[in-house]
Amino acid sequence: MSERWKWFWGGVGLALLLVVLALLFVAYQRPEMLLDWANIRYCG
């Protein structure tokens, strides 16, 4: 694999990690919003 592809996939992995961290942060702040997005009913 060339050096260019390593940088590309490293950037994609970093972007996905940042998205996951952002979702975790939002879930900590407002968990009901993620439940609404996932179309899950929380009864409790």
SULWO-V704886 format. One record per pair of residues at least 12 apart in sequence whose C-alpha atoms are under 6 Angstrom apart, sorted by the first residue. I is the first residue (numbers start at 1). GAP is how many residues later the second one is. If there is no record, write none. Layout:
i:I gap:GAP
i:I gap:GAP
This chain:
none
